[in-house]
Amino acid sequence: MASAAELWQSARGEAEAVVRADPVLAQPLAKSILDHDDLGSALAFQIGQRLGADDDERARFTRVAQEAFASAPELVEAASLDLQGIVAHDPAVTALLPPLLNYKGFVALEAWRVQNWLWQHGRRDFALMMQSASSERLQVSIHPSASIGTSVYLDHATGIIIGADSIVGDGVTMMQNVTIGRGPERPARAPRIGRSAYLSSGASIIGDISIGDFAKIGAGAVVTHDVPVGCTAVGVPARLINCPDDAIPA
């Protein structure tokens, strides 16, 4: 995988090529890409523009995102891996620039990384304010206390809800209208999603359960029990199909 600095140079090169091919895009691409020195600066601008309702709010969100990225460069590296994950997993994408500029799921995920940084540093009211803005303007609501890995792809990213304390592993792909959240049991605990799992549109994963690495959850499935590594869960309530032999209890 390329570093954030290497990815940024590639994205700038793509933007310069687009401007040469279509000068009408020179001004918007200057504001969003070419006027920035690095990926963190461009991401902070995107977060402010997409989450803010007015100039003051856009400036405020941009400033806080810049602060987070400057204090925690690993957030920018995580964003770089997320972007490369989109290019690797989405057959409709052949370049970095389209998801960087146009995929609201990518912006929502990187905004969550800022919110999580705020949450961990005791600035919880501001984190929740950003979560509310993301929910309202991007239709993606990820609680700041959640834990999410890298190379994660929120595809289409409308109606996605990831509740408090949920855990999402590296390489997970999540389609629209997925819900991950606590169940009615007390004490309430959140789901844990394993590496490279695939969550189809409309899936609901509820309660103190684990979804194994490389598992698949079918469209509209309601999952309230563990799904072993490599299995597929479908239906309401969900049942297991296509499990590897070693995932089936003796």
VENZI-V174993 format. One record per residue. N is the residue number from 1. RES is the residue in three letters. SS is DSSP state (A for helix, B for strand, O for the rest). PHI is phi in whole degrees, 0 to 359 (999 if undefined). BURIAL is + if it has 16 or more other ideal C-beta (glycine too) atoms within 10 Angstrom, else -. Layout:
N&RES&SS&PHI&BURIAL  N&RES&SS&PHI&BURIAL
This chain:
1&MET&O&999&-  2&ALA&O&285&-  3&SER&O&287&-  4&ALA&A&299&+  5&ALA&A&294&-  6&GLU&A&293&-  7&LEU&A&298&+  8&TRP&A&299&+  9&GLN&A&297&-  10&SER&A&295&-  11&ALA&A&296&+  12&ARG&A&300&+  13&GLY&A&299&-  14&GLU&A&297&+  15&ALA&A&296&+  16&GLU&A&297&-  17&ALA&A&293&-  18&VAL&A&296&+  19&VAL&A&297&+  20&ARG&A&296&-  21&ALA&A&281&-  22&ASP&O&217&-  23&PRO&A&300&-  24&VAL&A&300&-  25&LEU&A&271&-  26&ALA&A&300&-  27&GLN&A&291&-  28&PRO&A&297&-  29&LEU&A&287&+  30&ALA&A&296&-  31&LYS&A&293&-  32&SER&A&268&+  33&ILE&A&231&+  34&LEU&A&288&-  35&ASP&O&277&-  36&HIS&O&254&+  37&ASP&O&272&-  38&ASP&O&203&+  39&LEU&A&296&+  40&GLY&A&300&+  41&SER&A&297&+  42&ALA&A&294&+  43&LEU&A&295&+  44&ALA&A&300&+  45&PHE&A&297&+  46&GLN&A&299&+  47&ILE&A&299&+  48&GLY&A&298&+  49&GLN&A&293&-  50&ARG&A&278&+  51&LEU&A&265&+  52&GLY&O&284&+  53&ALA&O&270&-  54&ASP&O&211&-  55&ASP&A&299&-  56&ASP&A&297&-  57&GLU&A&291&-  58&ARG&A&299&+  59&ALA&A&296&-  60&ARG&A&294&+  61&PHE&A&294&+  62&THR&A&298&+  63&ARG&A&297&-  64&VAL&A&292&+  65&ALA&A&296&+  66&GLN&A&300&+  67&GLU&A&298&-  68&ALA&A&297&+  69&PHE&A&292&+  70&ALA&A&291&-  71&SER&A&281&-  72&ALA&O&225&+  73&PRO&A&302&-  74&GLU&A&297&-  75&LEU&A&293&+  76&VAL&A&290&+  77&GLU&A&297&+  78&ALA&A&297&+  79&ALA&A&298&+  80&SER&A&299&+  81&LEU&A&294&+  82&ASP&A&301&+  83&LEU&A&295&+  84&GLN&A&293&+  85&GLY&A&296&+  86&ILE&A&298&+  87&VAL&A&299&+  88&ALA&A&288&-  89&HIS&A&256&-  90&ASP&O&259&-  91&PRO&O&294&-  92&ALA&O&277&-  93&VAL&O&249&-  94&THR&O&236&-  95&ALA&O&212&-  96&LEU&A&280&+  97&LEU&A&297&+  98&PRO&A&302&-  99&PRO&A&291&+  100&LEU&A&298&+  101&LEU&A&264&+  102&ASN&A&238&-  103&TYR&O&269&+  104&LYS&A&292&+  105&GLY&A&296&+  106&PHE&A&293&+  107&VAL&A&297&+  108&ALA&A&298&+  109&LEU&A&293&+  110&GLU&A&289&+  111&ALA&A&296&+  112&TRP&A&298&+  113&ARG&A&299&+  114&VAL&A&293&+  115&GLN&A&299&+  116&ASN&A&295&+  117&TRP&A&297&+  118&LEU&A&299&+  119&TRP&A&301&+  120&GLN&A&291&-  121&HIS&O&259&-  122&GLY&O&79&-  123&ARG&O&259&+  124&ARG&A&285&-  125&ASP&A&296&-  126&PHE&A&292&+  127&ALA&A&300&+  128&LEU&A&290&+  129&MET&A&296&+  130&MET&A&293&+  131&GLN&A&300&+  132&SER&A&298&-  133&ALA&A&296&+  134&SER&A&295&+  135&SER&A&298&+  136&GLU&A&287&-  137&ARG&A&260&+  138&LEU&A&244&+  139&GLN&O&60&+  140&VAL&B&231&+  141&SER&B&239&+  142&ILE&B&240&+  143&HIS&O&295&+  144&PRO&O&299&+  145&SER&O&274&+  146&ALA&O&295&+  147&SER&B&236&-  148&ILE&B&228&+  149&GLY&O&282&+  150&THR&O&248&+  151&SER&O&57&+  152&VAL&O&268&+  153&TYR&B&234&+  154&LEU&B&264&+  155&ASP&O&276&+  156&HIS&O&69&-  157&ALA&O&58&+  158&THR&O&247&-  159&GLY&O&79&-  160&ILE&B&277&+  161&ILE&B&230&+  162&ILE&B&237&+  163&GLY&O&279&+  164&ALA&O&303&-  165&ASP&O&69&+  166&SER&O&295&+  167&ILE&B&237&+  168&VAL&B&235&+  169&GLY&O&279&+  170&ASP&O&297&+  171&GLY&O&73&+  172&VAL&O&284&+  173&THR&B&249&+  174&MET&B&227&+  175&MET&O&272&+  176&GLN&O&293&+  177&ASN&O&61&+  178&VAL&O&274&+  179&THR&B&239&+  180&ILE&B&234&+  181&GLY&B&197&+  182&ARG&O&290&+  183&GLY&O&261&-  184&PRO&O&281&-  185&GLU&O&294&-  186&ARG&O&232&-  187&PRO&O&288&-  188&ALA&O&287&-  189&ARG&O&231&-  190&ALA&O&262&+  191&PRO&O&291&+  192&ARG&B&234&+  193&ILE&B&256&+  194&GLY&O&284&+  195&ARG&O&298&+  196&SER&O&58&+  197&ALA&O&289&+  198&TYR&B&237&+  199&LEU&B&250&+  200&SER&O&284&+  201&SER&O&300&+  202&GLY&O&79&+  203&ALA&O&289&+  204&SER&B&238&+  205&ILE&B&240&+  206&ILE&B&232&+  207&GLY&O&99&+  208&ASP&O&278&-  209&ILE&O&226&+  210&SER&B&240&+  211&ILE&B&256&+  212&GLY&O&291&+  213&ASP&O&305&+  214&PHE&O&64&-  215&ALA&O&287&+  216&LYS&B&234&+  217&ILE&B&245&+  218&GLY&O&288&+  219&ALA&O&299&-  220&GLY&O&74&-  221&ALA&O&292&+  222&VAL&B&246&+  223&VAL&B&251&+  224&THR&O&234&-  225&HIS&O&226&-  226&ASP&O&303&+  227&VAL&B&242&+  228&PRO&O&294&+  229&VAL&O&307&+  230&GLY&O&77&+  231&CYS&O&277&+  232&THR&B&246&+  233&ALA&B&244&+  234&VAL&B&223&+  235&GLY&O&95&-  236&VAL&O&229&-  237&PRO&O&291&-  238&ALA&O&291&+  239&ARG&B&236&-  240&LEU&B&269&+  241&ILE&B&222&-  242&ASN&O&54&-  243&CYS&O&278&+  244&PRO&O&300&-  245&ASP&A&304&-  246&ASP&A&282&-  247&ALA&A&267&-  248&ILE&O&267&-  249&PRO&O&300&-  250&ALA&O&292&-
